[in-house]
């Protein structure tokens, strides 16, 4: 901490940000105390690993001090803070924003690192924070048509950038080799300057109010404005934002991963002519010790954003595969990265920037860039407003990720449970359509179960009869007496049943041992269920039902609806007392076997 400015660094050390406290609208003593608390809150090991996370306590402190400045008798030191100040702050902010509870929680975490607070204030900090208010506008994913319009606009921008930069690079190379002469025109000379310095020639003002400041040399303006000239050889900030948008649409990665995508990669295909694949080391701080991830970008088209007519995709079009997009961005930003001294993929030239950055090579820093990129494209939503007027699409990387997850129904950088509960459960984009898909899939799986039926069941009465007349009982169940006796002895058990003939079943050629999953026994004609198998059958049925909460409804339906329905039909042949007894008699060995079974550790691969 220097003065009243706290400098924070991202965990990977590639970025830093200064947080000024001397401008807060409170007394110097309180400013100093908040700055010191913020320094401790953001210190290494505190759990705040990205600049996005360090922004939150600073914003909370800023909003809090603005509230305190409105009071008739504002506190001047940390010791003067009272529980009523926190209550008043929350009451004011909850009328202004739906994230007031989150701001209060961030403020309390900050103040827990402050020194000199009163006992009453310390007790207040230990109280449970108010429940967060739901957003007035729940997140709504894009439709597939909306996502395609976004992706098409991004591709159009990148194609124009590629054509422009490649043409000018070729002209510059010929100029440097002496194949082209500049003649009276200084355009090629200007092109060479832009390549070397990432800017146009400038001079310093000799005098006047702005003396010492840099201005563009007059002759440069004959070839256009600065924001037109520098992009001759460097992609603009909005063009690399188009790359970020398209990369998000193709991979579904979190915005922090997208914006910090590295330009360093490993070619997993080894340049052998197989499907080109680049492996990138990415970082998602929120994952904690699992923050480092490998991102594989393959030269295979992604179905969500390709044209309906596949013949419209040129074999030379690099913008329909993640690998092709990465390769193009790597090419277009290569010189910009050298000038910026960065290893990030998304580096573009900006005429100006916030936080005093000014002009220069810079990477997109937030999802707001995607929103600003979309505005001039005039992208429209599928549904008009209440008066039938077209509605502008609000484009963010978060919504693109949400749409990808919904369309692909697969986790990206998180678990299936997180996908189901933290993402898709909150999505109100295509909920009705999605419910129809799940219902149709479930109906289809139930119909399969009804057609295939379930395994044959031997009752306790059958086993008692077999002890005196095995030939008759065996004939009733389509097997011979020897096989029946081996079943009763437990010699032919699999997981949920016994198998009458593992070398002549429907899942393998005649005479070969069956290698199918034991889950397929539920509908196999060779399977026979005996009373002793009931506890395991009940356990598998219950475990499948539990997995509903660990994955999306569609995934569960596609993977487990059929066996769950078959087991439900199988268990319906028993009365409730038998089912309850079976559930109570499940052993630790049964639980271990079923766990391995559902984890597919018992499958032959």
N, C-alpha and C positions, 0 to 999 in steps of 0.2 A: 504494500500500500504506500503510495507516494502522495503526500498532502492529503486531500480528501478525494482522491481518485483511486479506485481499486481496479487493478488489471487482472483479468481472469484468462486462463488458457484452456483450450479444449484438451481432452485427455490425450489425444494423439500428438499434441504440440504443434499442430499446423496452423492454428488460428488463435487470436487473442482479441480481447475486447476491453475497453476502458469504461468503467462505470463511475461517473462523477457524482459526488455527494455534496459538493460545495454549493450547488444550485438548489438544493432542497429548501422548501419554504418554511423552515423551522429555525430555532435558535442554534448557534454554533455548537453548544454542548450536546444537544440531541443529535445534530448531524454527525458529530464525531463518534458518538456512541453507536449509531446505526451503521456507520461506515466500518467500524471495528467488528460489529456483529456480522456484517455481510462478508467481511474478510475471512472470518472463522467459518461461516456457513458454506463458503465456496472453496475452502482450503482442500488440498489433496486428501483423499480418503473420506470426504464428506458425502460422497454418493452423487454429486453433481458433476457429470462427466462431459457435458456438451455445453456450448454457449447458449443453446436454446434453453437448457435447464437453469443456467445461471441468470438468464433474463428474468425469470419468474419472481424470485425474491426481491430483485431490484425494482421491478415494476410495482410489486406490492408495497415496498417501502415508499416509493414515489407517490402512489395514490394515498397512502396513509398520511404522509406529511402534508399533502394538499388538503386532506380533510382536517387535520389538526390546525392548519393555518386559518381555517374558517371559524374557529372557536373564539369566544370572547376572551378566555384565559387559556391560551395554548400552553402545553408543558414545554419546559426549556431544557430538561435533563431526563435521562432514562428513568431515574428514580421517581419522577413526577407522573409517569404513565400509570393510568388506572384502568381496571376492567371496563369501566364505562366508555373509555376511549375506543376499545375494540368493538364493543357493542354498537356504539354510534357509527363507527366506520362501516360495519357490516350493514346496518340499517340504511345508510346512505348509498352504499354501492349496490345493494340488492335491487334498488329501484332503477339502477343505471345499466346493469349488466347481469346476464344469467350465470356468470362465472364468479360472482361475489364470494360464494363459499370457498371456491378454490383460492381466491386471492387471500381470504382470511386465513386459510390453512397455511399458505406460503408465508404470510406475515408472522404467524405464530411460530413456525419453524425457525424463521429468522431471529425473532426475539428470544427464543430459547438459547441463542448463542450470545445474547447481550449480558453485560455485567452491570450490577447495581440496581436491578429491578426490585420493586417492593414484594413482600410476601404475598400480598393480595394479587399482584400481577402474575407472579409465578404460579399461583393456584389457578388463575384464569387460563394460563397457557396449557395446563394439564387437562382442562375440560375438553369433552368431545366437541369437535367443530360441527356446525350445522350441516345438514345433508345438502349436497349439491343440487341446485335447481336444474331440471331438464331444459335443454335448449328449446326455445320457442319454435325453431325450425329444425326438426330432426333431419339427420343426414339422409340424403336421397341420392342413390347412385345413378349413373347415367344409363340410359337404355343402350342396347348394342348399336343402334343407329346413331345415337348421339356420340358415343365413343368413337365410332368410325369417322364421323365428321371432324372430331378433334384430331384424330390421327392423320386424316387426309390433309388437314391444314398444316400440321407439323411437317409432314412429308414435303408438301409444296414449298415451304420455307427452306427446308434443307436442300432440296433439289436446286433452287435458285442460288443458294449460297455456294453449293458445290460447283455449279457451272461458272459462276462469277470468279471464285477464287482459283479454280483450276485454269481458267483462261488467262487470268492475270499472272499466275505463277509461270505459265508457259511463256508468256510474253517477256517476263522479267528474266527468265533463264536465257532466252535468245538474245536479249539486250546485253546481258553480262558476258555472253560468249561472242559478242560482236556481230551477231547475225542481223540485229536490228539497230538502226540509228535513230536517235531522238530528233535529229534535225532541228527545225525551229521550235518544235513542241518540246516542252519540258515534262511531259506526262510520264515518260519512262524513267526520267531522273527522279520524279516524285514517287513513282512506284518503288524504286530502289530505296528511297529514304523511308517509306512506310514499312518496308520489309525489315530494314535494319533497326528502326527505332520504335515501331508501332505507333507512330505519330507523324504529324506534318512538320515541316520546317517552321520555326518560330524565332522571334526576336524579342528582346526586352525593351520596354518603354524607357526612354532616357529620363523623362521628367513628367511632371503633372501629378494629379491626384493618384493615378494608378502607376506612378513611376516604379520601375523594377519588376512589374508584372510582365508575363509573357503574352504575346499576341501573335497570331498567324501572319506570316509574311504575305504581302499583298499579292504577289504573282500566283500563290497557291490557290487563291479564291477564284482564279480563272477556270479552275477545273472542278469547282463545286465546293460545297460546305465540308467541314472536317468530318462530320458524321456520314458523308457520302464517300469520302476519299479513303479513310483508313479501312473501311470494310472491303476495299478492293482485294485485300490480301488476308484479312482477318474476319472471322465471323463476329457478328454483333452479339451483344448480350441477349437480345430477344431471339436470335437464331439458335444459340446454344440452349436457350430455354425451350425452344421447339424440340431440340434433341432430348432434353430432360423429360418433356411431356411424352414423347414417343417411347423413350426408354421405360418410363413408368407404365405406359399402356401395354408394352410387350413383356415386362417382367413382373409387374405388380409389387415391386420393392417399395419399402418405406421411403419417404421423401428425403430423410437424412442420408440414406444409402445412395439414392439417386444423385443428389446434389454434390456428394463427396466421392462419386465414382472415380477410382484411380485410372490413370492412363498406363499403368504397368500391368502386364498380363503374362500368363503362361499359356502356350498353345498345347492343349491337351491332345490334339490330333497329331502333333509332331510334324505337321506339314507333309503328311503321308498321302494326301489325296482323299482321305476319309472326310466325313462331315467336319468342316472347320469349327473349332470350339475354343473360345478364349476363357480362361479361368482368372477371375479377378479376386483379390483379397479385399473384402469390404468390412465395414465396421458399423455396428448399430449399438450405441452406448447403453440403451435402455435394457439390453439383454444381460447386462452385468458380466459375469465371467465367461459367458457365451457370446460376447459382443462381436468377436471376430468370426466372419463367415466367408465362405467361398461362393462367388457368384459365377455360374456357368452360362455363357452366352453362345448359343449354337446357331449354325447357319440353316435353321429350319424355320419356316414361316409360322407365325402365330395366328390361329384361326379367328381371333376376335376382331382383327383389324384388316384382314386381307379382303380384296374384292370378291364378290359373290362368284364372278366368272374368273376362275383361276387362270384362264388363257390370257387375261389382261395383265398378268404379272410377267414382266420381262425377266429373262434369265440374268440380265445385267443389273437389275434393280436391287441395290443393296439395302433398301429401306423397308423391306418386308421381313427381315429376320433380325433377331437381337445381335447376332455376330456382325451382320452387314452394317447395321446402324452404328455399332461400336467402332468398326473399322473406318467408316466414313468420318465420324466425329474425331477419331484419333488422327486421321489425316488432316482434316480441316483446321484443327486447333494446334497442330504440331508447332508451328512457328510462334503462335501466341503463348504457348506454354514455355517456350524457351525464353521469351522476353519477360514473362512474368515470374520465371524461376519456380514454376509449380509442376507437380506431378498429377494434377487433377485433370480429368477428361474434359469437363465442361468449363472452358475458359473462353471468354469473348470480350470484345472491345466495347466500352461504354463511354458515352460522351460526358456523363456526369454520374454521381452516385451519392447515396446518403452517408451519414456518419463522417462527412468531410472527406470521403474517398476521392471525389473528383473524377476526371477522365482517366481511362487506362484499361488494362487487361484485368478482368475480374470474373469470378464465378458467380452464378446465381446463389443467393444466400437464403431464400425463403420461398414458400409456395406462392407468395404474392406475385412473384415474377411470372408464374404461369397465368395468373389472373390478368395481369397487365398485357401479357403476350396475346391473350385471346380476344381482347376488346376490339382491336382494329380488324379482326377477321369476321366479326359479325356473326358468330356461331349462334344458331337458334336451337332452343329446346323443342322437343317433339310436341309438347302440350302448350297451347296458348294460354294467356291469362284469362281472368273472368270475363273480359270484354272481347275475347277472341283475337287479341293482338299478339304478335310473335313475342316470345320472351327470350332475352339474351341468356346464353348458357354461362353460368358461373363456373369457371374452370379452375380446379385446384388439384395438386398432386395427390392429396388425401382422397378426394372423390374418385380419381382415376384408379387409385389402388383399391378402393372399396369395390368399384365396378369390376376390376380384374378378379378379385376374390370371389365375388358373386358368380361371375360367368364361369370361372374355372373350378369353383368349389374345392379348392386345395389351399392349404396354408403356405404362406411365403414368409420365411423368417420368423415364424412363431408356431405354436402348437395347434392341433386341430381344435382343442377346447377353446383356446383364445380366439381362433377364427369364428367358432360358433357363437360364443358369448359376447366377445368384445367388438366384433365387427358385424357379422351378418344379422345377429339378433337386433341390432340397433338400426339396421338399414331399412328404410321405407321406400326404396327406389322402385323395385319391381316385385314387391312382396306378394301381391295377388297372383302374378304370373308364376312366381317361384312356387307358391303353394300348390298351384295347379300341376306344375311339373312333378312335385313330390307326391301329390295324391295319385297322379297317373302312374308313376313308377311303383308306388306302393300297391296299387290295384293290380298291376302287371305281375309283381312278385307273389302276391297272394294267389292270383290265378294259377301261376306256375305250381305253387305248393298244392293246390287243389287237384291239378292234373297229375302231378307226379306222385301224390299220396305220400304216406309215411311208412316206415318200416313195420314189419309184422311183429306183434307183441304176444309173448307167451305168458300166461297168467300163473298164479300160484297153484291153481287147480290143475293146470296142464302139467306142472312139474310133479305134483303128487301122483297123477295118473302115469307119468313117464316112469316112475319108480317101479311100477308093476307091469306096464304095457308100453314099453318104449317104441315098439314097431308101429303101433296104431297112432300114437301121438306124433311121431316123426313123419308118417305119411300125411297126416292132416296139415302139416306145415311144410310139405314139399322137400323134405330132407330124409336121409337115411338114419337109422337108429344109432350107428356109431358116431355120426356127426352130432346128433342130439346129445348123446352122453358127453361128448367133448365140450359142447357148449355149456351144459349144466356144470361141468367141472371147472369152467373158466379158462379152458385152454385156447379158445378162439376169440377172446375178448379184444376189442379195439379200444375206443374211448367211451362211447355211449351205448355200445351194443356188442353182440357177437357176430362173427362173419361165417356164413355157411360154406363159402367157396371163394377164396381170395384169388384163385387162378382162372376163374371163368366168369368174372363179373362184367358189367357193361362198360367199365372205364379203362379196360386194357384188352389187347388182343388175346384170343383164347390160348390158354396154356401159360400165359405170363402173369406174374404177380401184380396185383393192383397197386398202383402208386398214387392214386387219387387222395385228395384231402379226406380226413375222417369226417368232415362236415357233410360230405356227399353220401355218407352212410344213411342219412336221414331219409333219403328217397330211393335207396338201393334195394333191389329184390333179394340180394344175398344177406341183408341185415336182419337180425332177429334180436328183439329187446326182451330181456328177462327182468324179473322184479328187482334183482340186485343192481341193475343199471339205473334205476329211477333217481337216486340221489344225484348222480352225475348229470343226468338229463335236466333235472330241475336247476342245478347249479349253472349249467351252460345257458339255459333259458334266461335265468336271472342276470347273468353276466352280460348277455347280449342286450337285454333291456337297459342295463346300466350304461352301456356305451352310447345310448342316445344322447346323453349330456356331454359326451366327449368329442362329438363331430357334428357336422351339419346334417340336417334332416335328409337331404338328398343322398349324401354319402352313406348314412346309416341304412337308408332304404335299399340302395344299390348293393351294399355289402352284406347286410344282415337280415333284411326283411324276410327273405325266403326261408332260411333256416329257423328264424324266430317263429314264423308261422307254422312250419312243420313241427317244431317242438311243442308249440301251443296245441296243435291238433293231437299230437302224441300224448301230452299230459291230460288232455280232456277225456281220455279213455279211463282215467283213474279218478276216484272220488277225492274230495278235499282232504279227508283225513289221511289218506295215503300220501298226498302231496306234502302236507304239513310234516308228517313223520319223515318223509324223505329229506325235506329241507333241514330238519333238525338232526338227521343222521349223517350229514356231509362230514367227511373226515378231513384232516389236514392233508392227507395224501391225495384225496379227491381234489381239493383246492389247488394243490401244486400241479397236478396233471392237467386240470382245466386251464390254469394260467398258461402253462406251456402250450397247450392245444390252441388257445385263442391267440397266442403270440406267434403261431405257426412254427413253433420249434419242433413239432412232431411230424411236419410234412417232409416227404422225400423230394429233394430238389435236384 
